Amino acid sequence: MSNTIKVGKIEIEVNQNPSAYIPSGSKDFIDHDDILKNIAIGIRDNLPVILIGQSGGGKTSAIRYLAEQTQNGLHRINLNGGTTADELVGRQLLNEKGTIWTDGILTDAMRKGEWVVLDEINAALPEVLFVLQSIMDDDGYLVLNEKDDREIVKKHPNFRLFATANPPQYAGTKEMNEALLSRFPICINAEFPTPTKELEIIKHHLGAAVSQSEMAVKLVGFANETRKSKEAGNADYAINTRDILNTLRLSNDTEPMEAFALSFANKLDSIDNRALMATARLHLPTTKKKAMATRKEIKQTNEITIGKNYILNSDMQGVYIGMSNDKKIIGEWKQLGLGDIIGNISKENAVKNDEFKVTATFYENATTGASETEESALGDKIASMVEFTEGGNKGQTSIIIHHPAVGESAKIINNLYEIS
């Protein structure tokens, strides 16, 4: 094994000392917002690192991944309100010969040069925080006051300390002690990944077919809506990446709404549960068959085919031209040229995750407006008539222009997916 690994341009050493606590089976961590790089700086320079962010966002997973890559033993301590200082430091125990000192997890790791990650540090008791402050100074050491000889334990050169914290609005957490927070030279704000990155994470854990499925894409979109709502103070919950992965795993054996209830909604109180499930029905696929439908990215206008279903995965404005379920009006649209469509039919706001079926196509050089036959001699496809099959516009018909020279057309093609 190489003596170092690289995280971006940051080079960190691989530990050569064996440990029973080296993590195993950690899949590659899909980095976002340079989380791995910033942790790696702390590892290289022997600086304590704290990661602050929502639960289920990958804070501990990132540390675990780097511990496995560098072959370092990792101890994870959950600092809930019941975790006492002696669990970290150690205690005197009675046996048949009298009393015997037993090191705590933190003391043991300091001696052996292993890593410690302190989860939910902002839920820790004051006595625990006092212990941590003593070892985080530049010359930090631990005094075993309860031990007969009051031994002083100094940090092994390979010892590293990490902490994670939920945002202060989380129930059960406290505002971070400023004196302790100042002792973390690196503080990482671990935000949720972007939708694109989250789908990449799904692909990594569950495979390409699941990441391209209708359920995955819609669930990621719905999760982001709950995060915005929580950030705005309109809700007390947000769907995290772990919740998404759990829901998708359950979707293999259950209907979409049941999978979502089992993995997330049932953890809420009854009022929030009912409200969230009602909203979820407007966002998530209604059947298992539909949930597992896959998406194919559209890269050019001539890939759009009459009779196939598509989804515009974007919040672009003014994309839909006209909106009607009147067959007479729709028939009149088919006779219009592109210039008439642009000039004479009002634009409507786009609705993210609307699904539609293409019912007619407007071609370049066509003698009439829309053709219902695939004839390549007519040239490039410049617009499509679509009938909405899911979403807020279900049952309506509209026109989408995807001619490269018109408005937002290039963005439309970049965000259009065929559903199969």
Contacts in CASP RR format, 6 or more apart in sequence:
PFRMAT RR
TARGET T0000
AUTHOR 0000-0000-0000
METHOD contacts of the structure
MODEL  1
MSNTIKVGKIEIEVNQNPSAYIPSGSKDFIDHDDILKNIAIGIRDNLPVI
LIGQSGGGKTSAIRYLAEQTQNGLHRINLNGGTTADELVGRQLLNEKGTI
WTDGILTDAMRKGEWVVLDEINAALPEVLFVLQSIMDDDGYLVLNEKDDR
EIVKKHPNFRLFATANPPQYAGTKEMNEALLSRFPICINAEFPTPTKELE
IIKHHLGAAVSQSEMAVKLVGFANETRKSKEAGNADYAINTRDILNTLRL
SNDTEPMEAFALSFANKLDSIDNRALMATARLHLPTTKKKAMATRKEIKQ
TNEITIGKNYILNSDMQGVYIGMSNDKKIIGEWKQLGLGDIIGNISKENA
VKNDEFKVTATFYENATTGASETEESALGDKIASMVEFTEGGNKGQTSII
IHHPAVGESAKIINNLYEIS
1 14 0 8 1.000
1 71 0 8 1.000
2 14 0 8 1.000
3 13 0 8 1.000
3 14 0 8 1.000
3 16 0 8 1.000
4 11 0 8 1.000
4 12 0 8 1.000
4 13 0 8 1.000
4 14 0 8 1.000
5 11 0 8 1.000
5 12 0 8 1.000
5 14 0 8 1.000
5 69 0 8 1.000
5 70 0 8 1.000
6 12 0 8 1.000
7 36 0 8 1.000
7 37 0 8 1.000
7 39 0 8 1.000
7 40 0 8 1.000
7 66 0 8 1.000
8 37 0 8 1.000
8 40 0 8 1.000
10 37 0 8 1.000
10 40 0 8 1.000
10 41 0 8 1.000
10 44 0 8 1.000
11 44 0 8 1.000
12 40 0 8 1.000
12 43 0 8 1.000
12 44 0 8 1.000
12 66 0 8 1.000
12 70 0 8 1.000
13 44 0 8 1.000
13 70 0 8 1.000
14 69 0 8 1.000
14 70 0 8 1.000
14 71 0 8 1.000
15 70 0 8 1.000
15 71 0 8 1.000
15 72 0 8 1.000
15 73 0 8 1.000
15 158 0 8 1.000
16 71 0 8 1.000
17 112 0 8 1.000
17 113 0 8 1.000
17 158 0 8 1.000
19 71 0 8 1.000
19 72 0 8 1.000
19 73 0 8 1.000
19 112 0 8 1.000
19 114 0 8 1.000
20 73 0 8 1.000
21 73 0 8 1.000
21 74 0 8 1.000
21 75 0 8 1.000
21 114 0 8 1.000
22 67 0 8 1.000
22 68 0 8 1.000
22 71 0 8 1.000
22 72 0 8 1.000
22 73 0 8 1.000
22 74 0 8 1.000
23 64 0 8 1.000
23 65 0 8 1.000
23 67 0 8 1.000
23 68 0 8 1.000
23 73 0 8 1.000
23 74 0 8 1.000
24 68 0 8 1.000
25 68 0 8 1.000
26 61 0 8 1.000
26 64 0 8 1.000
26 65 0 8 1.000
26 68 0 8 1.000
27 65 0 8 1.000
27 204 0 8 1.000
27 205 0 8 1.000
28 65 0 8 1.000
28 204 0 8 1.000
29 36 0 8 1.000
29 58 0 8 1.000
29 61 0 8 1.000
29 62 0 8 1.000
29 65 0 8 1.000
29 66 0 8 1.000
30 193 0 8 1.000
30 197 0 8 1.000
30 200 0 8 1.000
30 201 0 8 1.000
30 204 0 8 1.000
31 37 0 8 1.000
31 62 0 8 1.000
32 191 0 8 1.000
32 193 0 8 1.000
32 194 0 8 1.000
32 197 0 8 1.000
33 189 0 8 1.000
33 190 0 8 1.000
33 191 0 8 1.000
33 193 0 8 1.000
35 51 0 8 1.000
35 58 0 8 1.000
35 59 0 8 1.000
35 62 0 8 1.000
35 188 0 8 1.000
35 190 0 8 1.000
36 62 0 8 1.000
36 65 0 8 1.000
36 66 0 8 1.000
38 49 0 8 1.000
38 186 0 8 1.000
38 188 0 8 1.000
39 49 0 8 1.000
39 51 0 8 1.000
39 62 0 8 1.000
39 63 0 8 1.000
39 66 0 8 1.000
39 162 0 8 1.000
39 186 0 8 1.000
39 188 0 8 1.000
40 66 0 8 1.000
41 47 0 8 1.000
41 186 0 8 1.000
42 48 0 8 1.000
42 49 0 8 1.000
42 160 0 8 1.000
42 185 0 8 1.000
42 186 0 8 1.000
43 66 0 8 1.000
43 70 0 8 1.000
43 160 0 8 1.000
46 157 0 8 1.000
46 160 0 8 1.000
47 185 0 8 1.000
47 186 0 8 1.000
48 136 0 8 1.000
48 160 0 8 1.000
48 161 0 8 1.000
48 162 0 8 1.000
48 163 0 8 1.000
48 183 0 8 1.000
48 184 0 8 1.000
48 185 0 8 1.000
48 186 0 8 1.000
49 161 0 8 1.000
49 162 0 8 1.000
49 163 0 8 1.000
49 184 0 8 1.000
49 186 0 8 1.000
49 187 0 8 1.000
49 188 0 8 1.000
50 121 0 8 1.000
50 162 0 8 1.000
50 163 0 8 1.000
50 164 0 8 1.000
50 165 0 8 1.000
50 181 0 8 1.000
50 184 0 8 1.000
50 186 0 8 1.000
50 187 0 8 1.000
50 188 0 8 1.000
51 59 0 8 1.000
51 62 0 8 1.000
51 63 0 8 1.000
51 162 0 8 1.000
51 163 0 8 1.000
51 164 0 8 1.000
51 165 0 8 1.000
51 187 0 8 1.000
51 188 0 8 1.000
51 190 0 8 1.000
52 164 0 8 1.000
52 165 0 8 1.000
52 166 0 8 1.000
52 167 0 8 1.000
52 187 0 8 1.000
52 188 0 8 1.000
52 189 0 8 1.000
52 190 0 8 1.000
53 59 0 8 1.000
53 164 0 8 1.000
53 165 0 8 1.000
53 166 0 8 1.000
53 167 0 8 1.000
53 189 0 8 1.000
53 190 0 8 1.000
53 191 0 8 1.000
54 166 0 8 1.000
54 167 0 8 1.000
54 190 0 8 1.000
54 192 0 8 1.000
54 227 0 8 1.000
54 238 0 8 1.000
54 240 0 8 1.000
55 166 0 8 1.000
55 170 0 8 1.000
55 240 0 8 1.000
55 242 0 8 1.000
56 240 0 8 1.000
56 241 0 8 1.000
56 242 0 8 1.000
56 243 0 8 1.000
57 190 0 8 1.000
57 192 0 8 1.000
57 193 0 8 1.000
57 240 0 8 1.000
57 241 0 8 1.000
57 242 0 8 1.000
58 190 0 8 1.000
58 241 0 8 1.000
58 242 0 8 1.000
59 164 0 8 1.000
59 190 0 8 1.000
60 76 0 8 1.000
60 117 0 8 1.000
60 119 0 8 1.000
60 164 0 8 1.000
63 74 0 8 1.000
63 115 0 8 1.000
63 117 0 8 1.000
63 162 0 8 1.000
64 74 0 8 1.000
64 76 0 8 1.000
64 117 0 8 1.000
67 73 0 8 1.000
67 74 0 8 1.000
67 115 0 8 1.000
72 114 0 8 1.000
72 115 0 8 1.000
72 158 0 8 1.000
72 160 0 8 1.000
73 114 0 8 1.000
73 115 0 8 1.000
74 114 0 8 1.000
74 115 0 8 1.000
74 116 0 8 1.000
74 117 0 8 1.000
75 105 0 8 1.000
75 106 0 8 1.000
75 108 0 8 1.000
75 109 0 8 1.000
75 114 0 8 1.000
75 115 0 8 1.000
75 116 0 8 1.000
75 117 0 8 1.000
76 116 0 8 1.000
76 117 0 8 1.000
76 119 0 8 1.000
77 83 0 8 1.000
77 87 0 8 1.000
77 88 0 8 1.000
77 105 0 8 1.000
77 106 0 8 1.000
77 116 0 8 1.000
77 117 0 8 1.000
77 118 0 8 1.000
77 119 0 8 1.000
78 119 0 8 1.000
78 120 0 8 1.000
79 118 0 8 1.000
79 119 0 8 1.000
79 120 0 8 1.000
79 121 0 8 1.000
79 123 0 8 1.000
79 124 0 8 1.000
79 125 0 8 1.000
79 128 0 8 1.000
80 120 0 8 1.000
80 123 0 8 1.000
81 123 0 8 1.000
81 124 0 8 1.000
81 125 0 8 1.000
82 125 0 8 1.000
83 124 0 8 1.000
83 125 0 8 1.000
83 128 0 8 1.000
84 125 0 8 1.000
84 127 0 8 1.000
84 128 0 8 1.000
85 125 0 8 1.000
85 127 0 8 1.000
85 128 0 8 1.000
85 130 0 8 1.000
85 131 0 8 1.000
86 104 0 8 1.000
86 146 0 8 1.000
87 104 0 8 1.000
87 105 0 8 1.000
88 104 0 8 1.000
88 105 0 8 1.000
88 106 0 8 1.000
88 107 0 8 1.000
88 128 0 8 1.000
88 131 0 8 1.000
89 103 0 8 1.000
89 104 0 8 1.000
89 106 0 8 1.000
89 107 0 8 1.000
89 131 0 8 1.000
89 142 0 8 1.000
89 144 0 8 1.000
89 146 0 8 1.000
90 101 0 8 1.000
90 102 0 8 1.000
90 103 0 8 1.000
90 104 0 8 1.000
90 107 0 8 1.000
90 144 0 8 1.000
90 146 0 8 1.000
91 101 0 8 1.000
91 102 0 8 1.000
91 104 0 8 1.000
91 146 0 8 1.000
92 99 0 8 1.000
92 100 0 8 1.000
92 101 0 8 1.000
92 102 0 8 1.000
92 146 0 8 1.000
92 147 0 8 1.000
93 99 0 8 1.000
93 100 0 8 1.000
93 101 0 8 1.000
93 102 0 8 1.000
94 100 0 8 1.000
101 144 0 8 1.000
101 146 0 8 1.000
101 147 0 8 1.000
101 148 0 8 1.000
103 111 0 8 1.000
105 116 0 8 1.000
106 116 0 8 1.000
106 131 0 8 1.000
106 135 0 8 1.000
106 142 0 8 1.000
107 142 0 8 1.000
107 144 0 8 1.000
107 153 0 8 1.000
108 114 0 8 1.000
109 115 0 8 1.000
109 116 0 8 1.000
109 159 0 8 1.000
110 135 0 8 1.000
110 142 0 8 1.000
110 153 0 8 1.000
110 154 0 8 1.000
110 155 0 8 1.000
110 156 0 8 1.000
110 159 0 8 1.000
111 153 0 8 1.000
111 156 0 8 1.000
112 156 0 8 1.000
113 155 0 8 1.000
113 156 0 8 1.000
113 157 0 8 1.000
113 158 0 8 1.000
113 159 0 8 1.000
114 156 0 8 1.000
114 158 0 8 1.000
114 159 0 8 1.000
115 159 0 8 1.000
115 160 0 8 1.000
115 161 0 8 1.000
115 162 0 8 1.000
116 159 0 8 1.000
116 160 0 8 1.000
116 161 0 8 1.000
116 162 0 8 1.000
117 162 0 8 1.000
117 163 0 8 1.000
117 164 0 8 1.000
118 124 0 8 1.000
118 132 0 8 1.000
118 161 0 8 1.000
118 162 0 8 1.000
118 163 0 8 1.000
118 164 0 8 1.000
119 163 0 8 1.000
119 164 0 8 1.000
120 164 0 8 1.000
120 165 0 8 1.000
120 166 0 8 1.000
120 173 0 8 1.000
121 129 0 8 1.000
121 132 0 8 1.000
121 163 0 8 1.000
121 164 0 8 1.000
121 165 0 8 1.000
121 176 0 8 1.000
121 180 0 8 1.000
122 165 0 8 1.000
122 166 0 8 1.000
122 168 0 8 1.000
122 173 0 8 1.000
122 174 0 8 1.000
122 175 0 8 1.000
122 176 0 8 1.000
123 166 0 8 1.000
123 172 0 8 1.000
123 173 0 8 1.000
123 174 0 8 1.000
124 132 0 8 1.000
129 177 0 8 1.000
129 180 0 8 1.000
131 142 0 8 1.000
132 180 0 8 1.000
132 183 0 8 1.000
133 179 0 8 1.000
133 180 0 8 1.000
133 183 0 8 1.000
134 140 0 8 1.000
134 141 0 8 1.000
134 142 0 8 1.000
134 143 0 8 1.000
135 141 0 8 1.000
135 142 0 8 1.000
135 155 0 8 1.000
135 161 0 8 1.000
136 161 0 8 1.000
136 180 0 8 1.000
136 183 0 8 1.000
136 184 0 8 1.000
137 183 0 8 1.000
140 154 0 8 1.000
140 155 0 8 1.000
141 152 0 8 1.000
141 153 0 8 1.000
141 154 0 8 1.000
141 155 0 8 1.000
142 152 0 8 1.000
142 153 0 8 1.000
143 150 0 8 1.000
143 151 0 8 1.000
143 152 0 8 1.000
143 153 0 8 1.000
144 150 0 8 1.000
144 151 0 8 1.000
144 152 0 8 1.000
144 153 0 8 1.000
163 184 0 8 1.000
165 173 0 8 1.000
165 176 0 8 1.000
166 173 0 8 1.000
167 173 0 8 1.000
168 174 0 8 1.000
168 175 0 8 1.000
168 176 0 8 1.000
181 187 0 8 1.000
192 198 0 8 1.000
192 224 0 8 1.000
192 227 0 8 1.000
192 238 0 8 1.000
192 240 0 8 1.000
192 241 0 8 1.000
193 201 0 8 1.000
193 241 0 8 1.000
195 220 0 8 1.000
195 221 0 8 1.000
195 224 0 8 1.000
198 220 0 8 1.000
198 223 0 8 1.000
198 241 0 8 1.000
198 244 0 8 1.000
199 211 0 8 1.000
199 216 0 8 1.000
199 217 0 8 1.000
199 220 0 8 1.000
200 211 0 8 1.000
201 241 0 8 1.000
201 245 0 8 1.000
202 210 0 8 1.000
202 211 0 8 1.000
202 216 0 8 1.000
202 220 0 8 1.000
202 244 0 8 1.000
202 245 0 8 1.000
202 248 0 8 1.000
203 210 0 8 1.000
203 211 0 8 1.000
203 212 0 8 1.000
205 245 0 8 1.000
206 245 0 8 1.000
206 248 0 8 1.000
206 249 0 8 1.000
209 292 0 8 1.000
209 294 0 8 1.000
210 216 0 8 1.000
210 248 0 8 1.000
212 294 0 8 1.000
212 295 0 8 1.000
212 296 0 8 1.000
213 248 0 8 1.000
213 291 0 8 1.000
213 292 0 8 1.000
213 293 0 8 1.000
213 294 0 8 1.000
213 295 0 8 1.000
214 285 0 8 1.000
214 290 0 8 1.000
214 291 0 8 1.000
214 292 0 8 1.000
214 293 0 8 1.000
214 294 0 8 1.000
214 295 0 8 1.000
214 311 0 8 1.000
214 419 0 8 1.000
215 247 0 8 1.000
215 248 0 8 1.000
215 251 0 8 1.000
215 256 0 8 1.000
215 284 0 8 1.000
215 285 0 8 1.000
215 291 0 8 1.000
215 292 0 8 1.000
216 244 0 8 1.000
216 248 0 8 1.000
217 295 0 8 1.000
217 311 0 8 1.000
217 313 0 8 1.000
217 353 0 8 1.000
217 417 0 8 1.000
218 283 0 8 1.000
218 284 0 8 1.000
218 285 0 8 1.000
218 353 0 8 1.000
219 239 0 8 1.000
219 244 0 8 1.000
219 247 0 8 1.000
219 248 0 8 1.000
219 260 0 8 1.000
219 284 0 8 1.000
220 244 0 8 1.000
221 283 0 8 1.000
221 352 0 8 1.000
221 353 0 8 1.000
222 239 0 8 1.000
222 279 0 8 1.000
222 280 0 8 1.000
222 283 0 8 1.000
222 284 0 8 1.000
223 238 0 8 1.000
223 239 0 8 1.000
223 240 0 8 1.000
223 241 0 8 1.000
223 243 0 8 1.000
223 244 0 8 1.000
225 283 0 8 1.000
226 235 0 8 1.000
226 237 0 8 1.000
226 238 0 8 1.000
226 239 0 8 1.000
226 276 0 8 1.000
227 238 0 8 1.000
227 239 0 8 1.000
229 235 0 8 1.000
229 238 0 8 1.000
230 236 0 8 1.000
230 237 0 8 1.000
230 238 0 8 1.000
231 238 0 8 1.000
235 272 0 8 1.000
236 272 0 8 1.000
237 268 0 8 1.000
237 272 0 8 1.000
237 276 0 8 1.000
239 264 0 8 1.000
243 263 0 8 1.000
243 264 0 8 1.000
246 263 0 8 1.000
246 264 0 8 1.000
247 259 0 8 1.000
247 260 0 8 1.000
247 263 0 8 1.000
247 264 0 8 1.000
248 259 0 8 1.000
250 258 0 8 1.000
250 259 0 8 1.000
250 262 0 8 1.000
250 263 0 8 1.000
251 259 0 8 1.000
251 288 0 8 1.000
251 291 0 8 1.000
251 292 0 8 1.000
254 262 0 8 1.000
254 288 0 8 1.000
255 287 0 8 1.000
255 288 0 8 1.000
255 291 0 8 1.000
256 284 0 8 1.000
256 285 0 8 1.000
256 286 0 8 1.000
256 287 0 8 1.000
256 288 0 8 1.000
256 290 0 8 1.000
256 291 0 8 1.000
257 277 0 8 1.000
257 280 0 8 1.000
257 281 0 8 1.000
257 284 0 8 1.000
257 286 0 8 1.000
260 277 0 8 1.000
260 280 0 8 1.000
260 284 0 8 1.000
261 273 0 8 1.000
261 277 0 8 1.000
265 273 0 8 1.000
265 276 0 8 1.000
265 277 0 8 1.000
265 280 0 8 1.000
266 273 0 8 1.000
268 276 0 8 1.000
282 391 0 8 1.000
282 392 0 8 1.000
283 353 0 8 1.000
284 291 0 8 1.000
285 291 0 8 1.000
285 293 0 8 1.000
293 419 0 8 1.000
293 420 0 8 1.000
294 419 0 8 1.000
294 420 0 8 1.000
295 311 0 8 1.000
295 417 0 8 1.000
295 418 0 8 1.000
295 419 0 8 1.000
295 420 0 8 1.000
296 417 0 8 1.000
296 418 0 8 1.000
296 420 0 8 1.000
297 416 0 8 1.000
297 417 0 8 1.000
298 304 0 8 1.000
298 310 0 8 1.000
298 413 0 8 1.000
298 416 0 8 1.000
298 417 0 8 1.000
298 418 0 8 1.000
299 413 0 8 1.000
300 413 0 8 1.000
301 380 0 8 1.000
301 381 0 8 1.000
301 382 0 8 1.000
301 402 0 8 1.000
301 403 0 8 1.000
301 404 0 8 1.000
301 413 0 8 1.000
302 380 0 8 1.000
302 381 0 8 1.000
303 418 0 8 1.000
304 310 0 8 1.000
304 358 0 8 1.000
304 361 0 8 1.000
304 381 0 8 1.000
304 384 0 8 1.000
304 402 0 8 1.000
304 416 0 8 1.000
305 358 0 8 1.000
305 374 0 8 1.000
305 418 0 8 1.000
306 358 0 8 1.000
306 359 0 8 1.000
306 360 0 8 1.000
306 361 0 8 1.000
306 372 0 8 1.000
306 373 0 8 1.000
306 374 0 8 1.000
307 357 0 8 1.000
307 358 0 8 1.000
307 359 0 8 1.000
308 357 0 8 1.000
308 358 0 8 1.000
308 418 0 8 1.000
308 419 0 8 1.000
308 420 0 8 1.000
309 355 0 8 1.000
309 356 0 8 1.000
309 357 0 8 1.000
309 389 0 8 1.000
309 418 0 8 1.000
309 419 0 8 1.000
309 420 0 8 1.000
310 355 0 8 1.000
310 356 0 8 1.000
310 357 0 8 1.000
310 358 0 8 1.000
310 386 0 8 1.000
310 416 0 8 1.000
310 417 0 8 1.000
310 418 0 8 1.000
310 419 0 8 1.000
311 353 0 8 1.000
311 354 0 8 1.000
311 355 0 8 1.000
311 356 0 8 1.000
311 416 0 8 1.000
311 417 0 8 1.000
311 419 0 8 1.000
312 319 0 8 1.000
312 350 0 8 1.000
312 352 0 8 1.000
312 354 0 8 1.000
312 356 0 8 1.000
312 400 0 8 1.000
312 412 0 8 1.000
312 415 0 8 1.000
312 416 0 8 1.000
313 352 0 8 1.000
313 353 0 8 1.000
313 415 0 8 1.000
313 416 0 8 1.000
313 417 0 8 1.000
314 350 0 8 1.000
314 352 0 8 1.000
314 411 0 8 1.000
314 412 0 8 1.000
314 415 0 8 1.000
315 350 0 8 1.000
315 352 0 8 1.000
316 350 0 8 1.000
316 408 0 8 1.000
316 411 0 8 1.000
316 412 0 8 1.000
316 415 0 8 1.000
317 349 0 8 1.000
317 350 0 8 1.000
318 347 0 8 1.000
318 348 0 8 1.000
318 349 0 8 1.000
318 350 0 8 1.000
318 408 0 8 1.000
319 347 0 8 1.000
319 348 0 8 1.000
319 349 0 8 1.000
319 350 0 8 1.000
319 400 0 8 1.000
319 408 0 8 1.000
319 412 0 8 1.000
320 347 0 8 1.000
320 348 0 8 1.000
320 349 0 8 1.000
320 350 0 8 1.000
320 393 0 8 1.000
320 398 0 8 1.000
320 399 0 8 1.000
320 400 0 8 1.000
321 341 0 8 1.000
321 342 0 8 1.000
321 345 0 8 1.000
321 346 0 8 1.000
321 347 0 8 1.000
321 348 0 8 1.000
321 383 0 8 1.000
321 398 0 8 1.000
321 399 0 8 1.000
321 400 0 8 1.000
321 401 0 8 1.000
322 345 0 8 1.000
322 346 0 8 1.000
322 347 0 8 1.000
322 348 0 8 1.000
322 398 0 8 1.000
322 399 0 8 1.000
323 348 0 8 1.000
323 393 0 8 1.000
323 396 0 8 1.000
323 397 0 8 1.000
323 398 0 8 1.000
324 330 0 8 1.000
324 396 0 8 1.000
324 397 0 8 1.000
324 398 0 8 1.000
325 395 0 8 1.000
325 396 0 8 1.000
325 397 0 8 1.000
330 385 0 8 1.000
330 397 0 8 1.000
333 341 0 8 1.000
333 345 0 8 1.000
333 370 0 8 1.000
333 385 0 8 1.000
333 399 0 8 1.000
334 360 0 8 1.000
334 368 0 8 1.000
334 369 0 8 1.000
334 370 0 8 1.000
334 385 0 8 1.000
335 368 0 8 1.000
335 369 0 8 1.000
335 370 0 8 1.000
336 344 0 8 1.000
336 345 0 8 1.000
336 369 0 8 1.000
336 370 0 8 1.000
337 362 0 8 1.000
337 369 0 8 1.000
338 362 0 8 1.000
338 369 0 8 1.000
338 382 0 8 1.000
338 383 0 8 1.000
338 401 0 8 1.000
338 403 0 8 1.000
338 406 0 8 1.000
341 362 0 8 1.000
341 383 0 8 1.000
341 399 0 8 1.000
341 401 0 8 1.000
342 401 0 8 1.000
342 406 0 8 1.000
345 399 0 8 1.000
348 398 0 8 1.000
351 391 0 8 1.000
351 392 0 8 1.000
351 393 0 8 1.000
353 390 0 8 1.000
353 391 0 8 1.000
354 388 0 8 1.000
354 390 0 8 1.000
354 391 0 8 1.000
354 392 0 8 1.000
354 393 0 8 1.000
355 388 0 8 1.000
355 389 0 8 1.000
355 390 0 8 1.000
355 391 0 8 1.000
355 419 0 8 1.000
356 386 0 8 1.000
356 387 0 8 1.000
356 388 0 8 1.000
356 389 0 8 1.000
356 398 0 8 1.000
357 386 0 8 1.000
357 387 0 8 1.000
357 389 0 8 1.000
358 384 0 8 1.000
358 385 0 8 1.000
358 386 0 8 1.000
359 372 0 8 1.000
359 385 0 8 1.000
359 386 0 8 1.000
359 387 0 8 1.000
359 397 0 8 1.000
360 370 0 8 1.000
360 371 0 8 1.000
360 372 0 8 1.000
360 384 0 8 1.000
360 385 0 8 1.000
361 370 0 8 1.000
361 371 0 8 1.000
361 372 0 8 1.000
361 374 0 8 1.000
361 381 0 8 1.000
361 383 0 8 1.000
361 384 0 8 1.000
361 385 0 8 1.000
362 369 0 8 1.000
362 370 0 8 1.000
362 371 0 8 1.000
362 381 0 8 1.000
362 382 0 8 1.000
362 383 0 8 1.000
362 384 0 8 1.000
362 385 0 8 1.000
362 399 0 8 1.000
363 371 0 8 1.000
363 375 0 8 1.000
363 378 0 8 1.000
363 379 0 8 1.000
363 380 0 8 1.000
363 381 0 8 1.000
363 382 0 8 1.000
364 378 0 8 1.000
364 379 0 8 1.000
364 380 0 8 1.000
364 381 0 8 1.000
364 382 0 8 1.000
364 403 0 8 1.000
365 378 0 8 1.000
365 379 0 8 1.000
366 378 0 8 1.000
370 383 0 8 1.000
370 385 0 8 1.000
371 378 0 8 1.000
380 403 0 8 1.000
381 402 0 8 1.000
382 401 0 8 1.000
382 402 0 8 1.000
382 403 0 8 1.000
382 406 0 8 1.000
383 399 0 8 1.000
383 400 0 8 1.000
383 401 0 8 1.000
383 402 0 8 1.000
383 403 0 8 1.000
384 399 0 8 1.000
384 400 0 8 1.000
384 402 0 8 1.000
385 397 0 8 1.000
385 398 0 8 1.000
385 399 0 8 1.000
386 397 0 8 1.000
386 398 0 8 1.000
386 399 0 8 1.000
386 400 0 8 1.000
387 395 0 8 1.000
387 396 0 8 1.000
387 397 0 8 1.000
388 394 0 8 1.000
388 395 0 8 1.000
388 396 0 8 1.000
388 397 0 8 1.000
388 398 0 8 1.000
389 395 0 8 1.000
400 412 0 8 1.000
401 407 0 8 1.000
401 409 0 8 1.000
401 412 0 8 1.000
402 409 0 8 1.000
402 412 0 8 1.000
402 413 0 8 1.000
402 416 0 8 1.000
403 409 0 8 1.000
404 410 0 8 1.000
404 413 0 8 1.000
END
